[in-house]
Amino acid sequence: MATPTQDWTNEQLLSDAVSKKDIVTFLHLNASHDFLVEYKLTGKLTTVVKNAKKDSLVDAYNSLFTRQAFRGADEPSEEEIMAAKNAAPVVEKKEEVTTEVAPPKFTKVVLKKGDKQGYPRKGSQVAVFYTGYFDDGTVFDSNDNARKKNPLRFKVGVGHVIAGWDEAMLSMSRGEKAKITIEPEHAYGRKGVPDAKVPIPPNSRLTFDVELVSFD
């Protein structure tokens, strides 16, 4: 980088022939960053021009040549520094982490609300009427024909029934009727129930209409 020449005289610098913008632009292009910091001339050109006094700029201009405080060939100009600061930040791309979400053990549609006060707890003995059917509507099991006489009774939450039932019963209040759909892995899974009166094929999704009659 060639050394700049001192083209303006003091008389020209102090006159209207040379504006504050002219001086600041010259200093930004030619003075070292340390020199600009010392004279508080860093920053956007328009801001520096607005805030600087003409006589201070003239002093800085003359001092630059006296001290030979020019920027090096490899040193960026103030404009280049400001452009780099204003550039959009580089955002490091984070590796996306995929979290597998297990399907719910059951889905429930309430057909009739219960008392919303009494809910079974793990280990409670519940009494229920139910009808179970496949996706195509075929009924595979039911005790609804024994209504009011012989509800199914079991302890809930302790593995006496399929996992989907254990979970679903805990969400029902006394007197509630609901349609409960259970995914295969929380019903009879890959084995199914081949020896049932109506065989349950492997990997069958099951739906039950259930009424929670009572529990203790």
Stockholm file with secondary structure:
# STOCKHOLM 1.0

chainA/1-216         MATPTQDWTNEQLLSDAVSKKDIVTFLHLNASHDFLVEYKLTGKLTTVVKNAKKDSLVDAYNSLFTRQAFRGADEPSEEEIMAAKNAAPVVEKKEEVTTEVAPPKFTKVVLKKGDKQGYPRKGSQVAVFYTGYFDDGTVFDSNDNARKKNPLRFKVGVGHVIAGWDEAMLSMSRGEKAKITIEPEHAYGRKGVPDAKVPIPPNSRLTFDVELVSFD
#=GR chainA/1-216 SS CCCCCCCCCHHHHHSTTSCHHHHHHHHHHHBCHHHHHHTTCCSCHHHHHHHCCHHHHHHHHHHHHHHTCBCCTTSCCHHHHHHHHHSCCCCCCCCCCCCCCCCCSEEEEEEECCCSSCCCCTTCEEEEEEEEECTTSCEEEECGGGTTTCCEEEETTTTSSCHHHHHHHHTCCTTCEEEEEECGGGTTTTTCBTTSSSCBCTTCCEEEEEEEEEEC
#=GC SS_cons         CCCCCCCCCHHHHHSTTSCHHHHHHHHHHHBCHHHHHHTTCCSCHHHHHHHCCHHHHHHHHHHHHHHTCBCCTTSCCHHHHHHHHHSCCCCCCCCCCCCCCCCCSEEEEEEECCCSSCCCCTTCEEEEEEEEECTTSCEEEECGGGTTTCCEEEETTTTSSCHHHHHHHHTCCTTCEEEEEECGGGTTTTTCBTTSSSCBCTTCCEEEEEEEEEEC
//
